[in-house]
Amino acid sequence: MMVSIFSMPTDSSASSRVSAVLVPHIDRFTAEWSEEPGNVTVLRVQHEESRGEMLSALLHRAHPRVQHVSSQRAS
C-alpha cells in the first residue's frame, strides 16, 4: 500500500468535487482530510500502488488546483 498526499486551496466546493470523484472508488482508497494553516486543505489517500496514477488523474480532473505533494509506502 501507498500513501499519497495532495494539497489544494481550502474551498468547500473543491472538497466536495474531489470527494464526489473518490466515491465510486471508495473501496480502493482510504481518504483523510485535514485543514492546514494558510488556507490549504490536505488530502492523504491510502491506495494500492498500482492505482496511484489513476488517483492523480481523477483528482486533477475534479479540481485543477490539486497538487500532488508526495507518495510513500504505508508503514
C-alpha positions in Angstrom: 0.0 0.0 0.0 1.0 3.6 -0.6 0.0 6.9 1.0 -0.2 9.9 -1.4 -0.6 13.4 -0.1 -2.3 16.1 -2.1 -3.0 19.8 -1.3 -5.4 22.3 -2.6 -6.8 25.7 -1.6 -9.4 25.4 1.2 -12.7 25.7 -0.6 -15.8 23.7 0.3 -16.9 23.3 -3.3 -13.5 21.9 -4.3 -13.5 19.5 -1.4 -17.0 18.2 -2.3 -16.0 17.9 -6.0 -12.9 15.9 -5.0 -14.9 13.7 -2.6 -17.5 13.0 -5.3 -14.8 11.8 -7.7 -13.5 9.4 -5.0 -16.9 7.9 -4.0 -17.2 5.4 -6.9 -13.7 4.1 -5.9 -14.0 4.3 -2.2 -13.4 0.6 -1.7 -10.0 1.1 -3.3 -9.0 4.3 -1.5 -9.0 5.5 2.1 -9.1 9.2 2.3 -8.4 11.6 5.2 -8.8 15.3 5.0 -7.2 18.0 7.2 -7.0 21.8 7.1 -3.6 23.3 7.4 -2.6 26.9 8.1 -2.6 29.2 5.1 -6.0 28.3 3.7 -4.8 24.9 2.5 -6.6 21.6 2.6 -4.5 18.4 2.7 -5.8 15.1 1.5 -4.0 11.9 2.5 -5.1 8.9 0.5 -4.1 5.3 1.1 -4.2 3.2 -2.0 -2.8 0.2 -3.8 0.5 1.1 -5.6 -1.0 0.3 -9.0 -3.7 2.8 -8.5 -1.6 5.9 -7.9 -1.7 7.3 -11.5 -5.4 6.7 -11.7 -5.9 8.5 -8.4 -3.9 11.5 -9.5 -5.8 11.8 -12.8 -9.1 11.6 -11.0 -8.2 14.3 -8.6 -6.8 16.7 -11.2 -9.9 16.3 -13.3 -12.1 17.1 -10.2 -10.1 20.2 -9.3 -7.2 21.6 -11.4 -5.6 23.2 -8.4 -5.0 19.9 -6.6 -1.2 19.5 -6.2 0.5 16.1 -5.6 2.9 16.6 -2.7 4.4 13.2 -2.1 3.8 9.4 -2.2 5.4 6.9 0.1 4.9 3.3 1.2 2.5 2.9 4.0 4.3 1.6 7.1 
